Amino acid sequence: MPGSDAEMIAARDAARFADDARLVRDAIVEAGALALDFYEKGARSWTKGNQSPVTEADIAVDELLKDRLLSARPDYGWLSEEIADTPERLGKRRLFVVDPIDGTRAFVERVPQWTISIAIVEDGRPIVGALLTPTTGQHFCAEAGGGARLNGQPIRISTRSDLLGARLAGPKKFMSDARLKLAGAVNVPWIYSLALRFARVAAGELDGAFARSGAHDWDLAAADLLVHEAGGRLSTLAGEKPRYNLPEPRHGVLVAAGPGLHGELSRRMTDDLPTGA
């Protein structure tokens, strides 16, 4: 007996998400090998106009991913950190959102906390996300409605509901805030990659994490899906989910945590926190 329209649509979407996830998985593995080769041999670096570092690895990985992904999905849009943005993406229902090296400063300083991040965004929200840390082999992935995994194993968000002893990560000025310190939260050492910071929340390694104002779509989209598919929340302090593929791909202050802690963290912080990456 045929299923309902809703069931057939859900099955069709699941199949499409799975196909896109395989494409992203294969591309990110290839990109990880290329980036790791640059990392081990040494890559030339320079400073961009916003005073942030960039390396030849960033450029090479970005070009590889654009070629692999758009050749397979030519009707999708494109947004990445190292390729100039154009208004064309705004007319696309689906697009790839890519950070070829998230945590370039860690890459340059030989700290193994840099990642490659790929998401597919549909109608403003991520439906496929992948994050790879080539130096450790950690491979996070998620599809909308299909859960989140680390190296093939399901991951779940922390169930903690008390700030006392909660493991939190974020910019120094956040973590030194008296509203958190007085509650007994534990300040986890700095994590260079914002995407990895949120992915560790998804995996339950951290109980919560912050991003100050200024993060871009490519920093967030894949990790956003990981957090939500692992049972958590990543939102503005007002509780709104980030929207992607808008004309200005930048975001305000964000907090990620499990449902038991997210509201408490949001209530303790305010929008007058420091701005920056």
DRENDO-1510 file (C-alpha; in Angstrom, 1 decimal, always signed):
<recs>
REC; n; res; u; v; w
REC; 1; MET; +0.0; +0.0; +0.0 .
REC; 2; PRO; +1.5; +3.4; -1.0 .
REC; 3; GLY; +2.6; +5.6; +1.8 .
REC; 4; SER; +1.2; +9.1; +2.5 .
REC; 5; ASP; +2.5; +12.1; +0.5 .
REC; 6; ALA; +4.4; +13.2; +3.6 .
REC; 7; GLU; +6.1; +9.8; +3.9 .
REC; 8; MET; +7.1; +9.8; +0.3 .
REC; 9; ILE; +8.5; +13.3; +0.5 .
REC; 10; ALA; +10.4; +12.4; +3.6 .
REC; 11; ALA; +11.9; +9.3; +1.9 .
REC; 12; ARG; +12.8; +11.3; -1.2 .
REC; 13; ASP; +14.5; +13.9; +0.9 .
REC; 14; ALA; +16.4; +11.3; +3.0 .
REC; 15; ALA; +17.7; +9.8; -0.2 .
REC; 16; ARG; +18.8; +13.1; -1.6 .
REC; 17; PHE; +20.5; +14.1; +1.7 .
REC; 18; ALA; +22.3; +10.8; +1.7 .
REC; 19; ASP; +23.6; +11.4; -1.9 .
REC; 20; ASP; +24.7; +14.9; -1.0 .
REC; 21; ALA; +26.3; +13.6; +2.2 .
REC; 22; ARG; +28.4; +11.0; +0.3 .
REC; 23; LEU; +29.5; +13.7; -2.1 .
REC; 24; VAL; +30.6; +15.9; +0.7 .
REC; 25; ARG; +32.3; +13.1; +2.6 .
REC; 26; ASP; +34.4; +12.1; -0.4 .
REC; 27; ALA; +35.3; +15.7; -1.1 .
REC; 28; ILE; +36.3; +16.5; +2.4 .
REC; 29; VAL; +38.5; +13.4; +2.7 .
REC; 30; GLU; +40.4; +14.4; -0.5 .
REC; 31; ALA; +40.7; +18.0; +0.8 .
REC; 32; GLY; +42.0; +16.8; +4.1 .
REC; 33; ALA; +44.8; +14.9; +2.5 .
REC; 34; LEU; +45.8; +17.9; +0.4 .
REC; 35; ALA; +45.7; +20.2; +3.5 .
REC; 36; LEU; +47.7; +17.8; +5.6 .
REC; 37; ASP; +50.4; +17.6; +3.0 .
REC; 38; PHE; +50.7; +21.4; +3.0 .
REC; 39; TYR; +50.7; +21.3; +6.9 .
REC; 40; GLU; +53.5; +18.7; +7.0 .
REC; 41; LYS; +55.7; +20.2; +4.3 .
REC; 42; GLY; +55.1; +23.9; +5.3 .
REC; 43; ALA; +52.9; +26.4; +3.4 .
REC; 44; ARG; +53.5; +30.0; +2.5 .
REC; 45; SER; +51.3; +32.4; +4.4 .
REC; 46; TRP; +50.4; +36.1; +4.3 .
REC; 47; THR; +47.9; +38.5; +5.8 .
REC; 48; LYS; +44.6; +39.5; +4.3 .
REC; 49; GLY; +43.1; +42.9; +4.4 .
REC; 50; ASN; +41.3; +42.2; +7.7 .
REC; 51; GLN; +44.7; +41.3; +9.2 .
REC; 52; SER; +43.8; +37.6; +9.4 .
REC; 53; PRO; +46.3; +35.0; +8.1 .
REC; 54; VAL; +45.8; +33.0; +4.9 .
REC; 55; THR; +48.0; +30.3; +3.4 .
REC; 56; GLU; +48.5; +28.6; +0.1 .
REC; 57; ALA; +46.7; +25.6; +1.7 .
REC; 58; ASP; +43.5; +27.7; +2.2 .
REC; 59; ILE; +43.5; +28.7; -1.5 .
REC; 60; ALA; +44.3; +25.2; -2.8 .
REC; 61; VAL; +41.7; +23.4; -0.7 .
REC; 62; ASP; +39.1; +26.0; -1.6 .
REC; 63; GLU; +39.7; +25.5; -5.3 .
REC; 64; LEU; +39.7; +21.7; -5.0 .
REC; 65; LEU; +36.4; +21.7; -3.1 .
REC; 66; LYS; +34.7; +24.1; -5.5 .
REC; 67; ASP; +35.8; +22.0; -8.5 .
REC; 68; ARG; +34.7; +18.7; -6.9 .
REC; 69; LEU; +31.4; +19.9; -5.5 .
REC; 70; LEU; +30.1; +22.2; -8.2 .
REC; 71; SER; +31.0; +19.8; -11.0 .
REC; 72; ALA; +28.7; +17.3; -9.3 .
REC; 73; ARG; +26.0; +19.8; -8.4 .
REC; 74; PRO; +26.2; +22.7; -10.9 .
REC; 75; ASP; +22.8; +24.0; -9.9 .
REC; 76; TYR; +23.9; +24.7; -6.3 .
REC; 77; GLY; +25.3; +28.0; -5.2 .
REC; 78; TRP; +28.7; +28.7; -3.6 .
REC; 79; LEU; +29.9; +30.6; -0.5 .
REC; 80; SER; +33.4; +30.2; +0.9 .
REC; 81; GLU; +35.9; +32.2; +2.9 .
REC; 82; GLU; +38.6; +32.4; +0.2 .
REC; 83; ILE; +36.6; +32.9; -3.0 .
REC; 84; ALA; +35.0; +36.3; -3.6 .
REC; 85; ASP; +31.3; +36.4; -2.8 .
REC; 86; THR; +28.8; +37.3; -5.5 .
REC; 87; PRO; +25.1; +38.0; -5.4 .
REC; 88; GLU; +24.4; +35.0; -7.6 .
REC; 89; ARG; +24.2; +32.7; -4.6 .
REC; 90; LEU; +21.1; +34.6; -3.3 .
REC; 91; GLY; +19.0; +33.2; -6.1 .
REC; 92; LYS; +19.9; +29.6; -5.2 .
REC; 93; ARG; +17.7; +27.5; -3.0 .
REC; 94; ARG; +20.7; +25.2; -2.2 .
REC; 95; LEU; +24.4; +26.1; -1.9 .
REC; 96; PHE; +27.7; +24.8; -0.6 .
REC; 97; VAL; +29.1; +26.8; +2.4 .
REC; 98; VAL; +32.8; +26.1; +2.8 .
REC; 99; ASP; +35.7; +27.0; +5.1 .
REC; 100; PRO; +38.8; +25.4; +3.5 .
REC; 101; ILE; +40.8; +25.9; +6.7 .
REC; 102; ASP; +38.9; +27.0; +9.8 .
REC; 103; GLY; +41.6; +28.0; +12.3 .
REC; 104; THR; +44.2; +29.2; +9.9 .
REC; 105; ARG; +46.2; +30.7; +12.7 .
REC; 106; ALA; +46.5; +27.3; +14.3 .
REC; 107; PHE; +47.6; +25.9; +10.9 .
REC; 108; VAL; +50.3; +28.6; +10.7 .
REC; 109; GLU; +51.4; +28.2; +14.4 .
REC; 110; ARG; +51.5; +24.3; +14.1 .
REC; 111; VAL; +48.7; +23.8; +16.5 .
REC; 112; PRO; +46.6; +20.7; +15.5 .
REC; 113; GLN; +43.2; +22.5; +16.0 .
REC; 114; TRP; +42.4; +23.5; +12.4 .
REC; 115; THR; +39.5; +21.9; +10.5 .
REC; 116; ILE; +37.9; +21.8; +7.1 .
REC; 117; SER; +34.1; +22.6; +7.1 .
REC; 118; ILE; +31.5; +21.9; +4.4 .
REC; 119; ALA; +27.8; +22.4; +4.7 .
REC; 120; ILE; +24.9; +22.3; +2.2 .
REC; 121; VAL; +22.3; +25.0; +3.0 .
REC; 122; GLU; +18.7; +24.8; +1.8 .
REC; 123; ASP; +16.3; +27.6; +2.3 .
REC; 124; GLY; +18.5; +29.2; +4.9 .
REC; 125; ARG; +19.3; +26.2; +7.0 .
REC; 126; PRO; +21.9; +23.5; +6.8 .
REC; 127; ILE; +20.8; +20.0; +5.6 .
REC; 128; VAL; +24.2; +18.3; +5.3 .
REC; 129; GLY; +27.3; +19.1; +7.3 .
REC; 130; ALA; +30.8; +17.7; +7.6 .
REC; 131; LEU; +33.8; +18.7; +9.6 .
REC; 132; LEU; +37.3; +17.1; +9.3 .
REC; 133; THR; +40.3; +17.6; +11.6 .
REC; 134; PRO; +43.1; +16.1; +9.4 .
REC; 135; THR; +45.7; +16.1; +12.1 .
REC; 136; THR; +43.6; +13.8; +14.4 .
REC; 137; GLY; +41.4; +12.1; +11.9 .
REC; 138; GLN; +38.2; +13.3; +13.6 .
REC; 139; HIS; +35.4; +13.3; +11.0 .
REC; 140; PHE; +32.1; +14.7; +12.1 .
REC; 141; CYS; +29.0; +14.5; +9.8 .
REC; 142; ALA; +25.3; +15.0; +9.9 .
REC; 143; GLU; +22.2; +15.1; +7.7 .
REC; 144; ALA; +19.0; +16.8; +8.6 .
REC; 145; GLY; +16.8; +14.3; +10.4 .
REC; 146; GLY; +19.5; +11.7; +10.4 .
REC; 147; GLY; +21.5; +12.4; +13.5 .
REC; 148; ALA; +25.2; +13.4; +14.0 .
REC; 149; ARG; +28.2; +11.1; +14.0 .
REC; 150; LEU; +31.9; +11.2; +14.8 .
REC; 151; ASN; +34.0; +8.7; +12.8 .
REC; 152; GLY; +30.8; +6.8; +12.0 .
REC; 153; GLN; +29.5; +6.6; +15.6 .
REC; 154; PRO; +26.4; +8.5; +16.8 .
REC; 155; ILE; +27.1; +11.4; +19.1 .
REC; 156; ARG; +24.8; +13.2; +21.6 .
REC; 157; ILE; +24.9; +16.5; +23.4 .
REC; 158; SER; +25.6; +16.8; +27.1 .
REC; 159; THR; +22.6; +16.4; +29.4 .
REC; 160; ARG; +24.1; +18.8; +32.0 .
REC; 161; SER; +21.6; +21.3; +33.4 .
REC; 162; ASP; +23.8; +22.9; +36.2 .
REC; 163; LEU; +26.5; +25.5; +35.5 .
REC; 164; LEU; +28.5; +24.3; +38.4 .
REC; 165; GLY; +31.3; +22.3; +36.8 .
REC; 166; ALA; +30.1; +22.9; +33.3 .
REC; 167; ARG; +32.9; +22.7; +30.7 .
REC; 168; LEU; +32.6; +25.9; +28.6 .
REC; 169; ALA; +34.6; +27.3; +25.7 .
REC; 170; GLY; +34.7; +30.6; +24.0 .
REC; 171; PRO; +36.6; +33.9; +23.6 .
REC; 172; LYS; +38.7; +35.0; +26.6 .
REC; 173; LYS; +36.5; +38.0; +27.4 .
REC; 174; PHE; +33.5; +35.7; +27.6 .
REC; 175; MET; +35.0; +33.1; +29.7 .
REC; 176; SER; +36.4; +35.6; +32.3 .
REC; 177; ASP; +32.9; +37.1; +32.7 .
REC; 178; ALA; +31.9; +37.0; +36.4 .
REC; 179; ARG; +28.4; +35.8; +35.5 .
REC; 180; LEU; +30.0; +32.5; +34.5 .
REC; 181; LYS; +32.8; +32.3; +37.0 .
REC; 182; LEU; +30.6; +32.9; +40.0 .
REC; 183; ALA; +28.4; +30.0; +38.8 .
REC; 184; GLY; +31.3; +27.6; +39.0 .
REC; 185; ALA; +31.7; +27.0; +35.3 .
REC; 186; VAL; +35.0; +25.5; +34.1 .
REC; 187; ASN; +36.9; +27.4; +31.4 .
REC; 188; VAL; +38.3; +25.0; +28.8 .
REC; 189; PRO; +41.5; +26.1; +27.0 .
REC; 190; TRP; +41.1; +28.1; +23.9 .
REC; 191; ILE; +40.0; +26.2; +20.8 .
REC; 192; TYR; +41.3; +28.0; +17.6 .
REC; 193; SER; +38.6; +26.6; +15.2 .
REC; 194; LEU; +35.1; +27.9; +15.9 .
REC; 195; ALA; +33.6; +25.0; +14.0 .
REC; 196; LEU; +35.5; +22.5; +16.1 .
REC; 197; ARG; +34.5; +24.3; +19.3 .
REC; 198; PHE; +30.8; +23.8; +18.5 .
REC; 199; ALA; +31.4; +20.3; +17.2 .
REC; 200; ARG; +32.9; +19.4; +20.6 .
REC; 201; VAL; +29.6; +20.6; +22.1 .
REC; 202; ALA; +27.7; +18.3; +19.7 .
REC; 203; ALA; +29.9; +15.4; +20.8 .
REC; 204; GLY; +29.3; +16.0; +24.5 .
REC; 205; GLU; +33.0; +16.9; +25.1 .
REC; 206; LEU; +31.9; +20.4; +26.1 .
REC; 207; ASP; +28.8; +21.4; +27.9 .
REC; 208; GLY; +28.5; +24.7; +26.1 .
REC; 209; ALA; +30.4; +27.2; +23.9 .
REC; 210; PHE; +30.1; +30.8; +22.6 .
REC; 211; ALA; +30.9; +32.7; +19.5 .
REC; 212; ARG; +31.1; +36.5; +19.7 .
REC; 213; SER; +29.7; +38.7; +17.1 .
REC; 214; GLY; +31.2; +38.6; +13.6 .
REC; 215; ALA; +31.4; +34.9; +12.7 .
REC; 216; HIS; +30.5; +34.1; +9.1 .
REC; 217; ASP; +28.3; +31.4; +7.5 .
REC; 218; TRP; +31.3; +29.3; +6.6 .
REC; 219; ASP; +32.4; +29.3; +10.3 .
REC; 220; LEU; +29.1; +28.0; +11.5 .
REC; 221; ALA; +26.8; +26.2; +9.1 .
REC; 222; ALA; +28.2; +22.6; +9.4 .
REC; 223; ALA; +28.7; +22.8; +13.1 .
REC; 224; ASP; +25.2; +24.2; +13.5 .
REC; 225; LEU; +23.7; +21.1; +12.0 .
REC; 226; LEU; +26.0; +18.9; +14.1 .
REC; 227; VAL; +24.8; +20.5; +17.3 .
REC; 228; HIS; +21.1; +20.3; +16.4 .
REC; 229; GLU; +21.3; +16.7; +15.1 .
REC; 230; ALA; +23.1; +15.7; +18.3 .
REC; 231; GLY; +20.1; +17.0; +20.3 .
REC; 232; GLY; +21.4; +20.4; +21.2 .
REC; 233; ARG; +20.7; +24.1; +20.4 .
REC; 234; LEU; +22.8; +26.7; +18.7 .
REC; 235; SER; +21.2; +30.1; +18.6 .
REC; 236; THR; +21.3; +33.8; +19.2 .
REC; 237; LEU; +20.9; +34.9; +22.8 .
REC; 238; ALA; +17.3; +35.5; +21.9 .
REC; 239; GLY; +16.9; +31.9; +21.0 .
REC; 240; GLU; +16.7; +32.2; +17.2 .
REC; 241; LYS; +18.4; +29.7; +15.0 .
REC; 242; PRO; +21.0; +31.3; +12.6 .
REC; 243; ARG; +19.8; +31.8; +9.0 .
REC; 244; TYR; +22.2; +31.3; +6.2 .
REC; 245; ASN; +22.6; +32.6; +2.6 .
REC; 246; LEU; +21.5; +36.1; +3.5 .
REC; 247; PRO; +23.1; +39.2; +1.7 .
REC; 248; GLU; +25.4; +39.7; +4.7 .
REC; 249; PRO; +26.7; +36.3; +5.8 .
REC; 250; ARG; +27.7; +37.5; +9.3 .
REC; 251; HIS; +26.2; +36.7; +12.7 .
REC; 252; GLY; +25.8; +38.1; +16.2 .
REC; 253; VAL; +26.6; +36.5; +19.5 .
REC; 254; LEU; +25.8; +32.8; +19.5 .
REC; 255; VAL; +25.6; +30.1; +22.2 .
REC; 256; ALA; +25.5; +26.3; +21.8 .
REC; 257; ALA; +24.6; +23.8; +24.5 .
REC; 258; GLY; +22.3; +21.0; +25.4 .
REC; 259; PRO; +18.6; +21.9; +26.2 .
REC; 260; GLY; +19.3; +21.7; +29.9 .
REC; 261; LEU; +21.9; +24.4; +29.9 .
REC; 262; HIS; +21.2; +26.5; +26.8 .
REC; 263; GLY; +18.6; +28.7; +28.4 .
REC; 264; GLU; +20.7; +29.4; +31.5 .
REC; 265; LEU; +23.7; +30.4; +29.4 .
REC; 266; SER; +21.6; +32.7; +27.2 .
REC; 267; ARG; +20.0; +34.4; +30.2 .
REC; 268; ARG; +23.4; +35.0; +31.9 .
REC; 269; MET; +24.9; +36.7; +28.9 .
REC; 270; THR; +23.8; +39.9; +27.1 .
REC; 271; ASP; +24.2; +41.3; +23.6 .
REC; 272; ASP; +26.7; +43.9; +24.8 .
REC; 273; LEU; +29.5; +41.3; +24.8 .
REC; 274; PRO; +32.7; +42.0; +22.8 .
REC; 275; THR; +32.6; +41.8; +19.1 .
REC; 276; GLY; +35.0; +40.0; +16.8 .
REC; 277; ALA; +35.7; +36.6; +15.4 .
</recs>
